[in-house]
């Protein structure tokens, strides 16, 4: 995927598997992409060089008690970079609100 294609809403399980993805184009949602669902976000989808830094940020959020968080991130691709705003939110089980079911990761152009 290119930096532009990586924009959108991802739902990830604890292992980083993509449960849902809705791509974004020009700031507006433009449709789903079933080819990404089931793939590991960190190993198969995100092709930027500093993906491990991104994974650390998401893991820190997952381990916290915070229901939502946002931060700026620079996805590096060789000689170029894409600045993005990252919004994170947790989806909890309805019976046990303390148990995180999945994480929503929304990447939008900065």
Number of C-alpha atoms within 10 A of each C-alpha: 10 12 18 14 11 24 24 23 21 23 22 24 19 12 11 19 21 24 19 17 24 19 20 21 15 10 11 10 13 12 12 15 11 12 8 18 19 15 15 17 22 17 12 12 17 19 17 20 13 14 18 13 13 17 14 11 15 21 15 10 19 19 9 10 11 11 14 15 13 14 10 14 18 18 21 16 14 8 5 9 14 15 15 19 15 23 17 22 19 21 17 15 12 10 7 9 10 10 12 18 15 21 25 21 21 22 22 21 18 11
